[in-house]
Amino acid sequence: MIEHKHEIVIIGAGIAGLAAALEVAIAGKDVAVVSKVFPTRSHSVAAQGGTAAALGNMEEDHWQWHFYDTVKGSDFLGDQDAQAFFCQEAIKTAYFLEHIGVPFSRTEDGRILQRYFGGHYSNFGQGKPVRRACLAADRIGHAMLHTLFGQCLHYKVVFYNEFLATHLILHDEGCAGFLAWSLAEGKMHIFQAKAVLLATGGYARLFEISTNSAINTGDGMGMVLEAGLPLEDMEFVQFHPTGLYPWGFLISEGVRGEGGWLLNNDGERFMSRYAPEKIELAPRDVVSRAIQSEVKAGRGINGKPYVHLDITHLPDELIKEKLPQIREMCLKFAGIDPKRHPIPVAPAAHYSMGGIPVNINCEVLWNGKEEPLPGLFAAGECACVSIHGANRLGTNSTMECAVFGRRAGKQMAKMVDKRDFLPLPNRTLKEKMEEIKELLTRPSRQNITEIRERLQKSMSQNCGILREKWGLMKQLEILHQLKIAFKEVGLRGESLVFSLAFQQALELKHMLNLAEAIVRGALARTESRGAHYRTDFPQRDDQNWLKHTLIFKKGNQFVLDYKPVVITQFQPEERRF
Ligand SMILES: Cc1cc2nc3c(=O)[nH]c(=O)nc-3n(C[C@H](O)[C@H](O)[C@H](O)COP(=O)(O)OP(=O)(O)OC[C@H]3O[C@@H](n4cnc5c(N)ncnc54)[C@H](O)[C@@H]3O)c2cc1C
């Protein structure tokens, strides 16, 4: 096995990972980034609409209004200490990003341009929508990721590209490092570090129709679960209302922000029945359920499971200047010019609200509650701090990655002087290598792709936008069968150099465990809150369920636990839009 030693190693080169790496490098510490794809291919590059900060460049805005919207958007399940911190830091971070060179779109007088997005309003939700999403045309992720990558190169961050982390190595005293497979050489490597940051992104590829890149399989969360640590609020999966039908490619909420209408088969702007005031600019959970309900009532376009997103009434110039990529995507994939014809859209799995429980300093918590696990950090979509609670507001994620990525970087840079490298526990290493060896010597009796597709289809069917007890129970049984099938996957004779089969097997193991964590959390939570909607329990139930779910994997058993939500300022109220 090939060994590497760095003071700080970051797994993941999306916005969260690179924002952290940059801070560590600026602090002059030894830092390396390990990523399973080339950094600028991370899913962050696909972010379109914008990044949130109450700059007030277009009209009056305040971080406290952003705070209230984030709390209400989260259906009161977010932790308000973290949410308040986030909304204040977002403003400083937007200017930091501007200073390092992110090419934001500009107002006439040269300030950062901002646009409307669902769930962002003025005056503590009482006023009109407010333009809070800082944009770079419809390519905010590209602008942020490439700028951060350029800065990381400038500060001489070391990159291990096309290295896939497989197992965390934990010690009684904390995190000692992790194992990774180098795709190009086909060899296993071991990374020893004083601090490891997980910035591995989300898992929305667990579902059949998804806006996410193929690489978003939740590996970091899977590694945490496997290491005996808990995950938090996994039942909250965001379905974006407007994936391009039938593929699921994202049509940004920025399109509705710029004035797009949602129409059913009767040509009706149906959102005015579901959210009379905010209409298309209601939060995502509300809009996705509305589309699903229209389709169920037979008002999908020509009886099919999609509706129309119409921008034919918007000026040509606006579409070209502010939505160029959307137009190109519609032309290329669907053969539709959105200036002339409405865009076919349907909800698609998009974002994981839950993840690895961390405190406000991005330290991973042993039992998911108070005590940090020395040397292990998490930030970005794989972490749950928890800003988004039961439902994330659009544009809050890229900003969360930047705010908490930087925070994690600064924390790690501070702690490494006080901490030694931990010895690598031989027994754990041996066990992990045995597991890999077994997979590589077993003959194959099952097809990985088939198992993955059955997993994705069944998760969409039984644990999608609308859920109920029997569907969830059925899904647990399906997962049980799929796990038995997975034990018969073998890669005997497979070369590990660029082995797609090896990669898929490693990812599938995590996907199966994450699916079970989601379904078990969803089955237990007998209420509807944010993105988790139980048709058999359609009301929010604060008395019993105003709490975070924690789920552990102990051997083959999953164990649930709960912890209170931090409420500092806004008491739960009914969510109306
Ligand atoms: C199409 C689309 C549009 C979006 N638009 C917006 C938007 O406009 N505004 C907004 O705020 N949010 C948006 N989001 C959400 C937002 O982009 C993401 O939540 C965010 O960018 C995630 O960043 P991250 O750094 O956490 O992870 P990612 O960018 O997903 O990066 C994960 C990194 O982890 C690495 N990795 C994963 N597993 C392993 C492993 N086993 N070993 C080594 N490396 C590994 C990957 O190589 C990658 O570098 C959008 C998301 C999508 C899918």
The ligand as an SDF file (V2000), in Angstrom:
LIG
                    3D

 53 58  0  0  0  0  0  0  0  0999 V2000
  -27.9060   20.8920  -11.3530 C   0  0  0  0  0  0  0  0  0  0  0  0
  -27.7600   21.5560  -10.0270 C   0  0  0  0  0  0  0  0  0  0  0  0
  -27.9330   22.9220   -9.9020 C   0  0  0  0  0  0  0  0  0  0  0  0
  -27.7920   23.5460   -8.6640 C   0  0  0  0  0  0  0  0  0  0  0  0
  -27.9660   24.9050   -8.5720 N   0  0  0  0  0  0  0  0  0  0  0  0
  -27.7430   25.5170   -7.3840 C   0  0  0  0  0  0  0  0  0  0  0  0
  -27.8060   26.9330   -7.2750 C   0  0  0  0  0  0  0  0  0  0  0  0
  -28.0760   27.6550   -8.2290 O   0  0  0  0  0  0  0  0  0  0  0  0
  -27.5540   27.4910   -6.0680 N   0  0  0  0  0  0  0  0  0  0  0  0
  -27.2480   26.7390   -4.9650 C   0  0  0  0  0  0  0  0  0  0  0  0
  -27.0030   27.3050   -3.9030 O   0  0  0  0  0  0  0  0  0  0  0  0
  -27.1660   25.3990   -5.0500 N   0  0  0  0  0  0  0  0  0  0  0  0
  -27.4020   24.7790   -6.2340 C   0  0  0  0  0  0  0  0  0  0  0  0
  -27.2970   23.4160   -6.3030 N   0  0  0  0  0  0  0  0  0  0  0  0
  -26.8320   22.6590   -5.1310 C   0  0  0  0  0  0  0  0  0  0  0  0
  -25.3350   22.8580   -4.9620 C   0  0  0  0  0  0  0  0  0  0  0  0
  -24.7230   23.0310   -6.2070 O   0  0  0  0  0  0  0  0  0  0  0  0
  -24.6630   21.6910   -4.2560 C   0  0  0  0  0  0  0  0  0  0  0  0
  -25.3840   21.3340   -3.1120 O   0  0  0  0  0  0  0  0  0  0  0  0
  -23.2400   22.0560   -3.8430 C   0  0  0  0  0  0  0  0  0  0  0  0
  -22.5330   22.6210   -4.9150 O   0  0  0  0  0  0  0  0  0  0  0  0
  -22.5010   20.8520   -3.2970 C   0  0  0  0  0  0  0  0  0  0  0  0
  -21.1470   21.1730   -3.1420 O   0  0  0  0  0  0  0  0  0  0  0  0
  -20.1500   20.2690   -2.3050 P   0  0  0  0  0  0  0  0  0  0  0  0
  -18.8690   20.9790   -2.2900 O   0  0  0  0  0  0  0  0  0  0  0  0
  -20.7760   19.8920   -1.0190 O   0  0  0  0  0  0  0  0  0  0  0  0
  -20.0640   18.9150   -3.1490 O   0  0  0  0  0  0  0  0  0  0  0  0
  -19.8600   18.6180   -4.7120 P   0  0  0  0  0  0  0  0  0  0  0  0
  -19.7040   19.8140   -5.5450 O   0  0  0  0  0  0  0  0  0  0  0  0
  -20.9320   17.6440   -5.0780 O   0  0  0  0  0  0  0  0  0  0  0  0
  -18.4570   17.8820   -4.7250 O   0  0  0  0  0  0  0  0  0  0  0  0
  -18.2440   16.6350   -4.1200 C   0  0  0  0  0  0  0  0  0  0  0  0
  -16.7780   16.3030   -4.2560 C   0  0  0  0  0  0  0  0  0  0  0  0
  -16.5190   15.1250   -3.5220 O   0  0  0  0  0  0  0  0  0  0  0  0
  -15.7170   14.2530   -4.2880 C   0  0  0  0  0  0  0  0  0  0  0  0
  -16.0000   12.8970   -3.8270 N   0  0  0  0  0  0  0  0  0  0  0  0
  -17.1940   12.3100   -3.6050 C   0  0  0  0  0  0  0  0  0  0  0  0
  -17.0170   11.0510   -3.1760 N   0  0  0  0  0  0  0  0  0  0  0  0
  -15.6780   10.8440   -3.1270 C   0  0  0  0  0  0  0  0  0  0  0  0
  -14.8640    9.7400   -2.7640 C   0  0  0  0  0  0  0  0  0  0  0  0
  -15.3810    8.5820   -2.3810 N   0  0  0  0  0  0  0  0  0  0  0  0
  -13.5150    9.8830   -2.8460 N   0  0  0  0  0  0  0  0  0  0  0  0
  -12.9570   11.0470   -3.2610 C   0  0  0  0  0  0  0  0  0  0  0  0
  -13.6890   12.1160   -3.6160 N   0  0  0  0  0  0  0  0  0  0  0  0
  -15.0350   12.0060   -3.5380 C   0  0  0  0  0  0  0  0  0  0  0  0
  -16.1210   14.5290   -5.7220 C   0  0  0  0  0  0  0  0  0  0  0  0
  -15.0780   14.1540   -6.5970 O   0  0  0  0  0  0  0  0  0  0  0  0
  -16.3090   16.0440   -5.6770 C   0  0  0  0  0  0  0  0  0  0  0  0
  -15.0760   16.6780   -5.8710 O   0  0  0  0  0  0  0  0  0  0  0  0
  -27.4580   22.7730   -7.5350 C   0  0  0  0  0  0  0  0  0  0  0  0
  -27.2620   21.4130   -7.6560 C   0  0  0  0  0  0  0  0  0  0  0  0
  -27.4510   20.8040   -8.8810 C   0  0  0  0  0  0  0  0  0  0  0  0
  -27.3010   19.2990   -8.9540 C   0  0  0  0  0  0  0  0  0  0  0  0
  1  2  1  0
  2  3  1  0
  2 52  2  0
  3  4  2  0
  4  5  1  0
  4 50  1  0
  5  6  2  0
  6  7  1  0
  6 13  1  0
  7  8  2  0
  7  9  1  0
  9 10  1  0
 10 11  2  0
 10 12  1  0
 12 13  2  0
 13 14  1  0
 14 15  1  0
 14 50  1  0
 15 16  1  0
 16 17  1  0
 16 18  1  0
 18 19  1  0
 18 20  1  0
 20 21  1  0
 20 22  1  0
 22 23  1  0
 23 24  1  0
 24 25  2  0
 24 26  1  0
 24 27  1  0
 27 28  1  0
 28 29  2  0
 28 30  1  0
 28 31  1  0
 31 32  1  0
 32 33  1  0
 33 34  1  0
 33 48  1  0
 34 35  1  0
 35 36  1  0
 35 46  1  0
 36 37  1  0
 36 45  1  0
 37 38  2  0
 38 39  1  0
 39 40  1  0
 39 45  2  0
 40 41  1  0
 40 42  2  0
 42 43  1  0
 43 44  2  0
 44 45  1  0
 46 47  1  0
 46 48  1  0
 48 49  1  0
 50 51  2  0
 51 52  1  0
 52 53  1  0
M  END
$$$$
